[in-house]
Amino acid sequence: MPQSLQEVKEAKFGSLRIRPFIAVLAGIGSLVALDAGFVAAENLRKLSGAQIRAKFAGKQLTDEVHWREVYERDGTLRSYSMGSKKLGKWAVQVDDLCIDLPESDGGCFEVKASGMHVVMTPKGLGLPVDGSLQAISDPK
């Protein structure tokens, strides 16, 4: 019995020694992930009007799960979100992307990009839109 009690004590104290080490590793992992997010954010560059037009025309912006917006070359905008479709228009005004959709879904956005990753920040109220530009999945 004393030998099995000793084994229990060793197992208990052994796990106590490992826990702080695991906590430190988890903390370091969190910091690395957080730092990676900041690095990605630092790579975003504000686009000019000409860059917005060149980047968006004939492409779709999507989160690849819930929504996508199709930016046709003629200024038509098709918005698909959670099974709902809306038709509208898009245009570049100075250095902003402006969209006009029914039911007050629209407005002008400052556009920042890194490769095909795009963040659109509304000029008024609202949250930024974060997505990926891709080839249109249902071309006309």
N, CA, C and O atoms as a MOPAC input file, in Angstrom:
PM7 MOZYME 1SCF
protein

 N      0.81100 1    -1.20900 1     0.00000 1
 C      0.00000 1     0.00000 1     0.00000 1
 C      0.85100 1     1.26900 1     0.00000 1
 O      0.51900 1     2.20500 1    -0.72800 1
 N      1.90600 1     1.34600 1     0.76100 1
 C      2.70400 1     2.56600 1     0.73700 1
 C      3.26200 1     2.85700 1    -0.65300 1
 O      3.41100 1     4.01400 1    -1.04400 1
 N      3.56800 1     1.79000 1    -1.39300 1
 C      4.10800 1     2.02200 1    -2.72700 1
 C      3.03800 1     2.63300 1    -3.63400 1
 O      3.35200 1     3.54900 1    -4.39300 1
 N      1.81100 1     2.17100 1    -3.58700 1
 C      0.75400 1     2.73700 1    -4.42000 1
 C      0.40400 1     4.15300 1    -3.97100 1
 O      0.06500 1     4.99700 1    -4.80000 1
 N      0.48300 1     4.42100 1    -2.66000 1
 C      0.24700 1     5.77800 1    -2.16800 1
 C      1.34100 1     6.70300 1    -2.70000 1
 O      1.06100 1     7.84000 1    -3.08100 1
 N      2.56500 1     6.22900 1    -2.72500 1
 C      3.67300 1     7.00800 1    -3.26900 1
 C      3.44100 1     7.30400 1    -4.74900 1
 O      3.70800 1     8.41600 1    -5.20600 1
 N      2.95300 1     6.33400 1    -5.49100 1
 C      2.67800 1     6.52700 1    -6.90900 1
 C      1.58900 1     7.57700 1    -7.11200 1
 O      1.67500 1     8.39500 1    -8.02800 1
 N      0.55800 1     7.55500 1    -6.25200 1
 C     -0.50900 1     8.55000 1    -6.33900 1
 C      0.04200 1     9.93400 1    -6.06400 1
 O     -0.29300 1    10.88400 1    -6.77100 1
 N      0.89300 1    10.06600 1    -5.03400 1
 C      1.48600 1    11.36900 1    -4.70500 1
 C      2.33900 1    11.88000 1    -5.86500 1
 O      2.26700 1    13.05500 1    -6.22600 1
 N      3.14900 1    10.98900 1    -6.44700 1
 C      4.00000 1    11.39500 1    -7.56600 1
 C      3.17700 1    11.84400 1    -8.76200 1
 O      3.50400 1    12.83600 1    -9.41200 1
 N      2.12200 1    11.12100 1    -9.04700 1
 C      1.25500 1    11.49200 1   -10.17100 1
 C      0.60800 1    12.84300 1    -9.90800 1
 O      0.50900 1    13.68000 1   -10.80500 1
 N      0.16600 1    13.05000 1    -8.66300 1
 C     -0.49800 1    14.30900 1    -8.31200 1
 C      0.48100 1    15.47700 1    -8.41500 1
 O      0.17000 1    16.49500 1    -9.03300 1
 N      1.66100 1    15.33200 1    -7.81100 1
 C      2.62800 1    16.41600 1    -7.84100 1
 C      3.21300 1    16.60100 1    -9.23300 1
 O      3.53200 1    17.72100 1    -9.63100 1
 N      3.35300 1    15.51600 1    -9.96700 1
 C      3.84600 1    15.60800 1   -11.33200 1
 C      2.92200 1    16.44400 1   -12.20000 1
 O      3.38700 1    17.26600 1   -12.98900 1
 N      1.60100 1    16.23800 1   -12.06000 1
 C      0.65200 1    17.01400 1   -12.86300 1
 C      0.64200 1    18.47000 1   -12.44300 1
 O      0.38500 1    19.35000 1   -13.26400 1
 N      0.92400 1    18.74000 1   -11.15300 1
 C      0.98600 1    20.12500 1   -10.69000 1
 C      2.17700 1    20.84900 1   -11.29400 1
 O      2.11000 1    22.05100 1   -11.55100 1
 N      3.26600 1    20.12500 1   -11.52100 1
 C      4.44400 1    20.73400 1   -12.14300 1
 C      4.20300 1    21.03700 1   -13.61900 1
 O      4.75200 1    21.99600 1   -14.16000 1
 N      3.39200 1    20.22900 1   -14.25800 1
 C      3.13000 1    20.38400 1   -15.69000 1
 C      2.13600 1    21.50700 1   -15.95900 1
 O      2.24400 1    22.19000 1   -16.97700 1
 N      1.17600 1    21.71000 1   -15.07400 1
 C      0.13000 1    22.71900 1   -15.30900 1
 C      0.68100 1    24.12300 1   -15.55800 1
 O      0.26200 1    24.76700 1   -16.51900 1
 N      1.61100 1    24.62900 1   -14.72300 1
 C      2.13800 1    25.97300 1   -15.02300 1
 C      2.81300 1    26.02700 1   -16.39800 1
 O      2.69900 1    27.02500 1   -17.11000 1
 N      3.51000 1    24.95700 1   -16.76500 1
 C      4.17400 1    24.89600 1   -18.06300 1
 C      3.15100 1    24.96700 1   -19.19000 1
 O      3.36700 1    25.67400 1   -20.17400 1
 N      2.04200 1    24.24500 1   -19.06100 1
 C      0.97400 1    24.26600 1   -20.07500 1
 C      0.35300 1    25.65700 1   -20.14200 1
 O      0.06400 1    26.15800 1   -21.22800 1
 N      0.14400 1    26.28500 1   -18.97300 1
 C     -0.43400 1    27.63300 1   -18.95000 1
 C      0.47400 1    28.63000 1   -19.66500 1
 O      0.00100 1    29.49200 1   -20.40500 1
 N      1.79400 1    28.50300 1   -19.43600 1
 C      2.74100 1    29.39800 1   -20.11100 1
 C      2.69700 1    29.18000 1   -21.61700 1
 O      2.68700 1    30.14400 1   -22.38300 1
 N      2.67000 1    27.91600 1   -22.04800 1
 C      2.59000 1    27.62000 1   -23.48300 1
 C      1.31000 1    28.16600 1   -24.09600 1
 O      1.33100 1    28.71300 1   -25.19900 1
 N      0.18800 1    28.02000 1   -23.38100 1
 C     -1.08100 1    28.54600 1   -23.89200 1
 C     -1.01800 1    30.06400 1   -24.01700 1
 O     -1.51600 1    30.63100 1   -24.99000 1
 N     -0.41200 1    30.71800 1   -23.04000 1
 C     -0.27800 1    32.17400 1   -23.08900 1
 C      0.57600 1    32.62200 1   -24.25900 1
 O      0.23800 1    33.58300 1   -24.95100 1
 N      1.68100 1    31.92700 1   -24.47900 1
 C      2.55800 1    32.26000 1   -25.60200 1
 C      1.82000 1    32.04600 1   -26.92300 1
 O      1.92100 1    32.86300 1   -27.83800 1
 N      1.07900 1    30.94400 1   -27.01400 1
 C      0.30300 1    30.68300 1   -28.23100 1
 C     -0.70600 1    31.77400 1   -28.50000 1
 O     -0.89200 1    32.17100 1   -29.65000 1
 N     -1.36300 1    32.27100 1   -27.46100 1
 C     -2.34000 1    33.35200 1   -27.62100 1
 C     -1.66700 1    34.61800 1   -28.12100 1
 O     -2.19200 1    35.30000 1   -29.00200 1
 N     -0.50500 1    34.93200 1   -27.56000 1
 C      0.21000 1    36.13100 1   -27.98800 1
 C      0.66100 1    36.02800 1   -29.44000 1
 O      0.59100 1    37.00500 1   -30.18400 1
 N      1.11900 1    34.85900 1   -29.84100 1
 C      1.54100 1    34.65700 1   -31.23200 1
 C      0.35000 1    34.84800 1   -32.16700 1
 O      0.47500 1    35.50600 1   -33.20000 1
 N     -0.81100 1    34.27600 1   -31.81500 1
 C     -2.01200 1    34.43000 1   -32.64500 1
 C     -2.43900 1    35.88800 1   -32.70200 1
 O     -2.81000 1    36.38200 1   -33.76700 1
 N     -2.39100 1    36.58600 1   -31.56500 1
 C     -2.76700 1    37.99500 1   -31.52700 1
 C     -1.81200 1    38.81800 1   -32.37400 1
 O     -2.24000 1    39.70000 1   -33.11900 1
 N     -0.51400 1    38.53100 1   -32.26200 1
 C      0.48400 1    39.24200 1   -33.04600 1
 C      0.27700 1    39.01300 1   -34.53300 1
 O      0.45400 1    39.94000 1   -35.32400 1
 N     -0.09400 1    37.79700 1   -34.93400 1
 C     -0.34900 1    37.50100 1   -36.34200 1
 C     -1.50100 1    38.34300 1   -36.86300 1
 O     -1.46700 1    38.80200 1   -38.00500 1
 N     -2.52100 1    38.55200 1   -36.03700 1
 C     -3.64800 1    39.40000 1   -36.43600 1
 C     -3.21100 1    40.83200 1   -36.66600 1
 O     -3.65800 1    41.47000 1   -37.61900 1
 N     -2.34400 1    41.35000 1   -35.80600 1
 C     -1.85400 1    42.71300 1   -35.97700 1
 C     -0.99600 1    42.83300 1   -37.22800 1
 O     -1.06000 1    43.84300 1   -37.92900 1
 N     -0.19800 1    41.81800 1   -37.51300 1
 C      0.63000 1    41.84100 1   -38.72000 1
 C     -0.26300 1    41.88900 1   -39.95200 1
 O      0.01300 1    42.64900 1   -40.88000 1
 N     -1.33800 1    41.08700 1   -39.97800 1
 C     -2.25700 1    41.09500 1   -41.11500 1
 C     -2.91300 1    42.45200 1   -41.25500 1
 O     -3.06900 1    42.95400 1   -42.36800 1
 N     -3.30400 1    43.05900 1   -40.12800 1
 C     -3.95000 1    44.36800 1   -40.17600 1
 C     -2.97500 1    45.43400 1   -40.67600 1
 O     -3.37700 1    46.35700 1   -41.38400 1
 N     -1.71000 1    45.31300 1   -40.31600 1
 C     -0.72300 1    46.29300 1   -40.75100 1
 C     -0.49300 1    46.23800 1   -42.25900 1
 O     -0.10500 1    47.24400 1   -42.85300 1
 N     -0.71800 1    45.10800 1   -42.87900 1
 C     -0.48600 1    44.96100 1   -44.31200 1
 C     -1.60800 1    45.54500 1   -45.15800 1
 O     -1.44300 1    45.68500 1   -46.37000 1
 N     -2.73800 1    45.88900 1   -44.56000 1
 C     -3.84700 1    46.47700 1   -45.32400 1
 C     -3.46200 1    47.87500 1   -45.78100 1
 O     -2.93100 1    48.66900 1   -45.00400 1
 N     -3.73300 1    48.17200 1   -47.05200 1
 C     -3.46100 1    49.50000 1   -47.60800 1
 C     -4.75600 1    50.11600 1   -48.09300 1
 O     -5.59300 1    49.43900 1   -48.69000 1
 N     -4.91800 1    51.41200 1   -47.83100 1
 C     -6.09900 1    52.13200 1   -48.31900 1
 C     -6.01400 1    52.22300 1   -49.83100 1
 O     -4.97000 1    52.56100 1   -50.38900 1
 N     -7.13900 1    51.91400 1   -50.49500 1
 C     -7.17300 1    51.95000 1   -51.95600 1
 C     -7.70900 1    53.28500 1   -52.45300 1
 O     -8.58000 1    53.89100 1   -51.82900 1
 N     -7.18100 1    53.72900 1   -53.57700 1
 C     -7.69600 1    54.92600 1   -54.25600 1
 C     -8.93900 1    54.52700 1   -55.05200 1
 O     -9.24500 1    53.34300 1   -55.19300 1
 N     -9.63500 1    55.51300 1   -55.56000 1
 C    -10.81500 1    55.23500 1   -56.37600 1
 C    -10.50800 1    54.34800 1   -57.56900 1
 O    -11.24800 1    53.40500 1   -57.85000 1
 N     -9.41100 1    54.64600 1   -58.27800 1
 C     -9.03600 1    53.83200 1   -59.44700 1
 C     -8.68700 1    52.40400 1   -59.03100 1
 O     -9.01400 1    51.45600 1   -59.74500 1
 N     -8.03100 1    52.24200 1   -57.89300 1
 C     -7.68200 1    50.90500 1   -57.41000 1
 C     -8.93100 1    50.12200 1   -57.00300 1
 O     -9.01900 1    48.91800 1   -57.24400 1
 N     -9.89300 1    50.80700 1   -56.38800 1
 C    -11.15300 1    50.15300 1   -56.00300 1
 C    -11.86000 1    49.64300 1   -57.25000 1
 O    -12.26900 1    48.48400 1   -57.31300 1
 N    -12.00100 1    50.52300 1   -58.24700 1
 C    -12.69100 1    50.14800 1   -59.49300 1
 C    -12.00600 1    48.94000 1   -60.14400 1
 O    -12.67700 1    47.99800 1   -60.56500 1
 N    -10.68400 1    48.96800 1   -60.22400 1
 C     -9.93600 1    47.87400 1   -60.86000 1
 C    -10.06100 1    46.57400 1   -60.06600 1
 O    -10.14000 1    45.49400 1   -60.65100 1
 N    -10.07900 1    46.67400 1   -58.76600 1
 C    -10.09900 1    45.48000 1   -57.92100 1
 C    -11.48600 1    44.84900 1   -57.82800 1
 O    -11.59400 1    43.62400 1   -57.77000 1
 N    -12.56600 1    45.66600 1   -57.81100 1
 C    -13.91600 1    45.15800 1   -57.57900 1
 C    -14.67800 1    44.79100 1   -58.85300 1
 O    -15.48400 1    43.86100 1   -58.83400 1
 N    -14.44300 1    45.49400 1   -59.94600 1
 C    -15.22700 1    45.25900 1   -61.16400 1
 C    -15.04800 1    43.82400 1   -61.65500 1
 O    -13.93000 1    43.36700 1   -61.89100 1
 N    -16.17500 1    43.12600 1   -61.80400 1
 C    -16.14700 1    41.75400 1   -62.28600 1
 C    -15.73900 1    40.73600 1   -61.23400 1
 O    -15.32000 1    39.62900 1   -61.57300 1
 N    -15.85700 1    41.09800 1   -59.95600 1
 C    -15.49600 1    40.19700 1   -58.85200 1
 C    -16.65600 1    40.10200 1   -57.86000 1
 O    -17.63200 1    40.84700 1   -57.94200 1
 N    -16.52100 1    39.17000 1   -56.92800 1
 C    -17.46900 1    39.08900 1   -55.82700 1
 C    -16.69700 1    39.16700 1   -54.52000 1
 O    -15.58700 1    38.65000 1   -54.39900 1
 N    -17.31000 1    39.82600 1   -53.54800 1
 C    -16.76400 1    39.92100 1   -52.19900 1
 C    -17.60600 1    39.00800 1   -51.32500 1
 O    -18.83400 1    39.07100 1   -51.36600 1
 N    -16.95700 1    38.15600 1   -50.53200 1
 C    -17.69900 1    37.17900 1   -49.74800 1
 C    -16.97700 1    36.82400 1   -48.46100 1
 O    -15.76100 1    36.97700 1   -48.35000 1
 N    -17.75500 1    36.34200 1   -47.47900 1
 C    -17.16100 1    35.74800 1   -46.28400 1
 C    -17.07500 1    34.23500 1   -46.46400 1
 O    -16.65000 1    33.52600 1   -45.55300 1
 N    -17.47200 1    33.74200 1   -47.62400 1
 C    -17.43600 1    32.34400 1   -48.04100 1
 C    -18.41500 1    31.44600 1   -47.28000 1
 O    -18.35800 1    30.22300 1   -47.40700 1
 N    -19.31500 1    32.04500 1   -46.49000 1
 C    -20.29500 1    31.24000 1   -45.76100 1
 C    -21.68300 1    31.86900 1   -45.80000 1
 O    -22.64000 1    31.23800 1   -46.24800 1
 N    -21.79500 1    33.11800 1   -45.32800 1
 C    -23.10400 1    33.73200 1   -45.09600 1
 C    -23.55500 1    34.69900 1   -46.17800 1
 O    -24.75700 1    34.83300 1   -46.40900 1
 N    -22.64200 1    35.36700 1   -46.84200 1
 C    -23.03400 1    36.40600 1   -47.79100 1
 C    -21.99400 1    36.53600 1   -48.90800 1
 O    -20.84700 1    36.10500 1   -48.79500 1
 N    -22.46900 1    37.15800 1   -49.99500 1
 C    -21.56400 1    37.56000 1   -51.08400 1
 C    -22.20400 1    38.72300 1   -51.82200 1
 O    -23.42700 1    38.82500 1   -51.91500 1
 N    -21.36000 1    39.59100 1   -52.34100 1
 C    -21.80100 1    40.72800 1   -53.14300 1
 C    -21.07900 1    40.64200 1   -54.48100 1
 O    -19.85100 1    40.56500 1   -54.53100 1
 N    -21.85100 1    40.65500 1   -55.56100 1
 C    -21.29900 1    40.54700 1   -56.90700 1
 C    -21.25500 1    41.94800 1   -57.52100 1
 O    -22.28400 1    42.60600 1   -57.67500 1
 N    -20.05000 1    42.38900 1   -57.86700 1
 C    -19.82000 1    43.72200 1   -58.43600 1
 C    -19.63800 1    43.58400 1   -59.94400 1
 O    -18.53100 1    43.35400 1   -60.43100 1
 N    -20.74100 1    43.72800 1   -60.67100 1
 C    -20.69400 1    43.62100 1   -62.13400 1
 C    -19.95300 1    44.83300 1   -62.71000 1
 O    -19.93800 1    45.90900 1   -62.11300 1
 N    -19.34700 1    44.63800 1   -63.87000 1
 C    -18.58100 1    45.71800 1   -64.51300 1
 C    -19.45100 1    46.91500 1   -64.89100 1
 O    -18.95100 1    48.03600 1   -64.98800 1
 N    -20.76000 1    46.68500 1   -65.10800 1
 C    -21.65700 1    47.77900 1   -65.52400 1
 C    -22.20600 1    48.57300 1   -64.33200 1
 O    -23.05100 1    49.44700 1   -64.52600 1
 N    -21.74800 1    48.29000 1   -63.10400 1
 C    -22.21700 1    49.02800 1   -61.92700 1
 C    -23.37000 1    48.35400 1   -61.20500 1
 O    -23.83800 1    48.86500 1   -60.18700 1
 N    -23.84100 1    47.21600 1   -61.70700 1
 C    -24.89800 1    46.46700 1   -61.02900 1
 C    -24.29200 1    45.73500 1   -59.83700 1
 O    -23.18600 1    45.20100 1   -59.91500 1
 N    -25.03100 1    45.71900 1   -58.74100 1
 C    -24.61300 1    45.00700 1   -57.53800 1
 C    -25.67200 1    43.97500 1   -57.19000 1
 O    -26.84600 1    44.30900 1   -57.03500 1
 N    -25.25600 1    42.72100 1   -57.06600 1
 C    -26.14800 1    41.65700 1   -56.60300 1
 C    -25.66700 1    41.23100 1   -55.22900 1
 O    -24.52100 1    40.81600 1   -55.05700 1
 N    -26.55600 1    41.34000 1   -54.25700 1
 C    -26.20900 1    40.99100 1   -52.88000 1
 C    -27.00100 1    39.76200 1   -52.45500 1
 O    -28.22500 1    39.72500 1   -52.57900 1
 N    -26.29000 1    38.76000 1   -51.95300 1
 C    -26.91600 1    37.52900 1   -51.46700 1
 C    -26.53200 1    37.37200 1   -50.00300 1
 O    -25.34900 1    37.36200 1   -49.66000 1
 N    -27.54100 1    37.24900 1   -49.14000 1
 C    -27.26100 1    37.09300 1   -47.71900 1
 C    -28.29800 1    36.18700 1   -47.08900 1
 O    -29.48800 1    36.50200 1   -47.08900 1
 N    -27.85400 1    35.07000 1   -46.55600 1
 C    -28.71800 1    34.13400 1   -45.83700 1
 C    -29.98000 1    33.79600 1   -46.63600 1
 O    -31.08100 1    33.77800 1   -46.08600 1
 N    -29.81400 1    33.53000 1   -47.92700 1
 C    -30.91900 1    33.12000 1   -48.78000 1
 C    -31.71800 1    34.26300 1   -49.39300 1
 O    -32.65400 1    34.01700 1   -50.15400 1
 N    -31.37200 1    35.49500 1   -49.08000 1
 C    -32.08500 1    36.65800 1   -49.61400 1
 C    -31.23000 1    37.33700 1   -50.68900 1
 O    -30.01800 1    37.48400 1   -50.52700 1
 N    -31.87500 1    37.74900 1   -51.78800 1
 C    -31.17300 1    38.41900 1   -52.88000 1
 C    -31.68300 1    39.84700 1   -53.00200 1
 O    -32.89000 1    40.08800 1   -52.94900 1
 N    -30.75400 1    40.80500 1   -53.16800 1
 C    -31.10500 1    42.20800 1   -53.40300 1
 C    -30.31500 1    42.69900 1   -54.59900 1
 O    -29.15300 1    42.34000 1   -54.78600 1
 N    -30.95900 1    43.52200 1   -55.40400 1
 C    -30.29300 1    44.14500 1   -56.54500 1
 C    -30.10100 1    45.62700 1   -56.26700 1
 O    -30.97800 1    46.28700 1   -55.71000 1
 N    -28.94700 1    46.13800 1   -56.65900 1
 C    -28.66200 1    47.54600 1   -56.45900 1
 C    -27.58300 1    48.01000 1   -57.41600 1
 O    -27.37300 1    47.42300 1   -58.47700 1
 N    -26.90400 1    49.07400 1   -57.02100 1
 C    -25.83900 1    49.66300 1   -57.84500 1
 C    -24.60600 1    49.89000 1   -56.98000 1
 O    -24.69800 1    50.03300 1   -55.76000 1
 N    -23.45800 1    49.92000 1   -57.63300 1
 C    -22.23300 1    50.30500 1   -56.94800 1
 C    -21.47800 1    51.30500 1   -57.81300 1
 O    -21.56800 1    51.27900 1   -59.04000 1
 N    -20.72800 1    52.18900 1   -57.15200 1
 C    -19.95700 1    53.20100 1   -57.86200 1
 C    -18.80600 1    53.64800 1   -56.96300 1
 O    -18.82900 1    53.45200 1   -55.74800 1
 N    -17.82900 1    54.23700 1   -57.57600 1
 C    -16.71600 1    54.81200 1   -56.82600 1
 C    -16.90700 1    56.32400 1   -56.82600 1
 O    -17.07900 1    56.93500 1   -57.88000 1
 N    -16.87600 1    56.92000 1   -55.64400 1
 C    -16.95400 1    58.37700 1   -55.50600 1
 C    -15.69000 1    58.82500 1   -54.79000 1
 O    -15.46700 1    58.49200 1   -53.62600 1
 N    -14.87300 1    59.58000 1   -55.49800 1
 C    -13.54300 1    60.00600 1   -55.06000 1
 C    -12.75000 1    58.74700 1   -54.69500 1
 O    -12.36800 1    57.99900 1   -55.59400 1
 N    -12.49000 1    58.48400 1   -53.40600 1
 C    -11.74200 1    57.29200 1   -53.00700 1
 C    -12.57700 1    56.36600 1   -52.12500 1
 O    -12.03700 1    55.64600 1   -51.28400 1
 N    -13.88000 1    56.38900 1   -52.31800 1
 C    -14.78800 1    55.53800 1   -51.54000 1
 C    -15.61200 1    54.65200 1   -52.46300 1
 O    -15.92700 1    55.03100 1   -53.59100 1
 N    -15.95400 1    53.47300 1   -51.97200 1
 C    -16.86700 1    52.57600 1   -52.66600 1
 C    -18.26000 1    52.84500 1   -52.10800 1
 O    -18.49400 1    52.69600 1   -50.90900 1
 N    -19.18100 1    53.24100 1   -52.98200 1
 C    -20.54600 1    53.53800 1   -52.55700 1
 C    -21.49700 1    52.51100 1   -53.15300 1
 O    -21.46800 1    52.23700 1   -54.35200 1
 N    -22.34300 1    51.94900 1   -52.29100 1
 C    -23.32000 1    50.96800 1   -52.75000 1
 C    -24.71800 1    51.46300 1   -52.42000 1
 O    -24.95300 1    52.09800 1   -51.39200 1
 N    -25.63200 1    51.15400 1   -53.31900 1
 C    -27.02800 1    51.55400 1   -53.17400 1
 C    -27.87600 1    50.29400 1   -53.28200 1
 O    -28.05100 1    49.73300 1   -54.36400 1
 N    -28.39300 1    49.86500 1   -52.14400 1
 C    -29.25400 1    48.68900 1   -52.08100 1
 C    -30.56400 1    49.06800 1   -51.41200 1
 O    -30.59800 1    50.01500 1   -50.62600 1
 N    -31.66500 1    48.33800 1   -51.71100 1
 C    -32.94200 1    48.63800 1   -51.06500 1
 C    -32.89600 1    48.38900 1   -49.55300 1
 O    -32.01000 1    47.70400 1   -49.04300 1
 N    -33.85400 1    48.95200 1   -48.87500 1
 C    -34.03200 1    48.77100 1   -47.42900 1
 C    -32.83300 1    49.27400 1   -46.63800 1
 O    -32.38200 1    48.61700 1   -45.69900 1
 N    -32.33400 1    50.40200 1   -47.00700 1
 C    -31.23800 1    51.11000 1   -46.31800 1
 C    -29.96500 1    50.28400 1   -46.13200 1
 O    -29.17000 1    50.57500 1   -45.23900 1
 N    -29.76400 1    49.27800 1   -46.94600 1
 C    -28.48500 1    48.56900 1   -46.94500 1
 C    -27.59800 1    49.22700 1   -47.98100 1
 O    -27.70100 1    48.94000 1   -49.17400 1
 N    -26.75400 1    50.08300 1   -47.53800 1
 C    -25.87600 1    50.76300 1   -48.48100 1
 C    -25.08400 1    51.83700 1   -47.77900 1
 O    -25.03000 1    51.89700 1   -46.55100 1
 N    -24.47100 1    52.68400 1   -48.58000 1
 C    -23.65200 1    53.75400 1   -48.05900 1
 C    -22.28600 1    53.71600 1   -48.71300 1
 O    -22.03000 1    52.92700 1   -49.62300 1
 N    -21.41100 1    54.59300 1   -48.22500 1
 C    -20.06500 1    54.67600 1   -48.77600 1
 C    -19.06300 1    54.10900 1   -47.77900 1
 O    -19.23700 1    54.21700 1   -46.56600 1
 N    -18.00700 1    53.49900 1   -48.32100 1
 C    -17.02700 1    52.79500 1   -47.51000 1
 C    -15.61200 1    53.16700 1   -47.92400 1
 O    -15.32200 1    53.32300 1   -49.11000 1
 N    -14.74000 1    53.30700 1   -46.94100 1
 C    -13.30900 1    53.36300 1   -47.19400 1
 C    -12.86600 1    51.91200 1   -47.38500 1
 O    -13.28300 1    51.03000 1   -46.63500 1
 N    -12.02600 1    51.66800 1   -48.38300 1
 C    -11.62100 1    50.29800 1   -48.69300 1
 C    -10.12600 1    50.14200 1   -48.45300 1
 O     -9.31000 1    50.92400 1   -48.94100 1
 N     -9.79300 1    49.10500 1   -47.68500 1
 C     -8.39400 1    48.72600 1   -47.46700 1
 C     -8.24700 1    47.28500 1   -47.91600 1
 O     -9.16900 1    46.48300 1   -47.76600 1
 N     -7.09000 1    46.95900 1   -48.46500 1
 C     -6.90000 1    45.60300 1   -48.96600 1
 C     -5.45500 1    45.15700 1   -48.80600 1
 O     -4.52100 1    45.95700 1   -48.75000 1
 N     -5.32200 1    43.84900 1   -48.73600 1
 C     -4.03400 1    43.18200 1   -48.78200 1
 C     -4.25000 1    41.93600 1   -49.62500 1
 O     -4.87900 1    40.97900 1   -49.17400 1
 N     -3.73500 1    41.94400 1   -50.83600 1
 C     -4.02700 1    40.85700 1   -51.76200 1
 C     -5.52000 1    40.85100 1   -52.05500 1
 O     -6.08400 1    41.87200 1   -52.44700 1
 N     -6.15200 1    39.71600 1   -51.86600 1
 C     -7.60100 1    39.61400 1   -52.10300 1
 C     -8.40800 1    39.80800 1   -50.82600 1
 O     -9.63700 1    39.78300 1   -50.87300 1
 N     -7.74800 1    39.99900 1   -49.68800 1
 C     -8.43800 1    40.27700 1   -48.43100 1
 C     -8.82600 1    41.75800 1   -48.40600 1
 O     -7.98400 1    42.62700 1   -48.63300 1
 N    -10.10900 1    42.04200 1   -48.12800 1
 C    -10.63800 1    43.40900 1   -48.16900 1
 C    -11.36000 1    43.72900 1   -46.87000 1
 O    -12.09000 1    42.89600 1   -46.33100 1
 N    -11.15100 1    44.94200 1   -46.37200 1
 C    -11.91000 1    45.45600 1   -45.23700 1
 C    -12.52900 1    46.77500 1   -45.68300 1
 O    -11.82800 1    47.70600 1   -46.07900 1
 N    -13.87000 1    46.83700 1   -45.61100 1
 C    -14.60900 1    48.05000 1   -45.98500 1
 C    -15.15800 1    48.67900 1   -44.70500 1
 O    -15.94000 1    48.05600 1   -43.98600 1
 N    -14.74700 1    49.90900 1   -44.42700 1
 C    -15.18400 1    50.60900 1   -43.22400 1
 C    -16.20300 1    51.67400 1   -43.62700 1
 O    -15.90200 1    52.53700 1   -44.45300 1
 N    -17.41200 1    51.62000 1   -43.04700 1
 C    -18.43700 1    52.59400 1   -43.43900 1
 C    -18.04600 1    54.01100 1   -43.04900 1
 O    -17.40000 1    54.23000 1   -42.02400 1
 N    -18.44400 1    54.97200 1   -43.88000 1
 C    -18.18300 1    56.37800 1   -43.60600 1
 C    -19.09600 1    56.90800 1   -42.50600 1
 O    -18.78500 1    57.91700 1   -41.87300 1
 N    -20.20800 1    56.23900 1   -42.27800 1
 C    -21.13200 1    56.63500 1   -41.21600 1
 C    -21.16300 1    55.56400 1   -40.14400 1
 O    -20.13800 1    54.97800 1   -39.79400 1
 N    -22.34700 1    55.32100 1   -39.63400 1
 C    -22.51700 1    54.28500 1   -38.61900 1
 C    -22.41200 1    52.90400 1   -39.22600 1
 O    -22.68600 1    52.71500 1   -40.41100 1
 N    -22.02100 1    51.95200 1   -38.42700 1
 C    -21.95800 1    50.57300 1   -38.88300 1
 C    -20.61500 1    49.94500 1   -38.59100 1
 O    -19.66400 1    50.61400 1   -38.18500 1
 N    -20.56100 1    48.64900 1   -38.80500 1
 C    -19.34900 1    47.88100 1   -38.55800 1
 C    -18.60300 1    47.62100 1   -39.85900 1
 O    -19.21500 1    47.58800 1   -40.92600 1
 N    -17.29600 1    47.43600 1   -39.78200 1
 C    -16.53200 1    47.11500 1   -40.98800 1
 C    -16.97400 1    45.78300 1   -41.59400 1
 O    -17.42300 1    44.87800 1   -40.89000 1
 N    -16.83600 1    45.69100 1   -42.89200 1
 C    -17.13300 1    44.46800 1   -43.63500 1
 C    -15.79300 1    43.84900 1   -44.01600 1
 O    -14.94500 1    44.50700 1   -44.61800 1
 N    -15.61100 1    42.59100 1   -43.66200 1
 C    -14.34800 1    41.89500 1   -43.88700 1
 C    -14.61700 1    40.70700 1   -44.79200 1
 O    -15.42800 1    39.84300 1   -44.45700 1
 N    -13.94600 1    40.65200 1   -45.93400 1
 C    -14.20700 1    39.55300 1   -46.85200 1
 C    -13.06400 1    39.30600 1   -47.81300 1
 O    -11.98300 1    39.88500 1   -47.70400 1
 N    -13.34300 1    38.43000 1   -48.75100 1
 C    -12.35800 1    38.01700 1   -49.73900 1
 C    -12.90500 1    38.25600 1   -51.13700 1
 O    -14.03000 1    37.85600 1   -51.44000 1
 N    -12.11900 1    38.90500 1   -51.99300 1
 C    -12.52000 1    39.09500 1   -53.38500 1
 C    -12.17100 1    37.84400 1   -54.17700 1
 O    -11.09300 1    37.27000 1   -54.02000 1
 N    -13.10500 1    37.43400 1   -55.03100 1
 C    -12.93400 1    36.22300 1   -55.82200 1
 C    -13.55800 1    36.41700 1   -57.19200 1
 O    -14.26000 1    37.39400 1   -57.45200 1
 N    -13.28000 1    35.45900 1   -58.05400 1
 C    -13.99100 1    35.42400 1   -59.34100 1
 C    -15.46800 1    35.18800 1   -59.05000 1
 O    -15.81600 1    34.52700 1   -58.07100 1
 N    -16.32800 1    35.72500 1   -59.89600 1
 C    -17.77200 1    35.55800 1   -59.70000 1
 C    -18.12900 1    34.08900 1   -59.87500 1
 O    -17.75800 1    33.46300 1   -60.86800 1
 N    -18.86100 1    33.54100 1   -58.89000 1
 C    -19.17700 1    32.10800 1   -58.91500 1
 C    -20.36500 1    31.78000 1   -59.82400 1
 O    -20.57500 1    30.61400 1   -60.15900 1
 N    -21.14500 1    32.78900 1   -60.22700 1
 C    -22.28500 1    32.54100 1   -61.12200 1
 C    -22.31900 1    33.61000 1   -62.22000 1
 O    -23.26300 1    34.39800 1   -62.27500 1
 N    -21.31000 1    33.64800 1   -63.09000 1
 C    -21.28000 1    34.68500 1   -64.12500 1
 C    -22.50300 1    34.60400 1   -65.02600 1
 O    -23.06500 1    33.53100 1   -65.24600 1
 N    -22.89600 1    35.74800 1   -65.53600 1
 C    -24.07300 1    35.82300 1   -66.40800 1
 C    -23.80500 1    35.11100 1   -67.71300 1
 O    -24.67600 1    35.06300 1   -68.58100 1

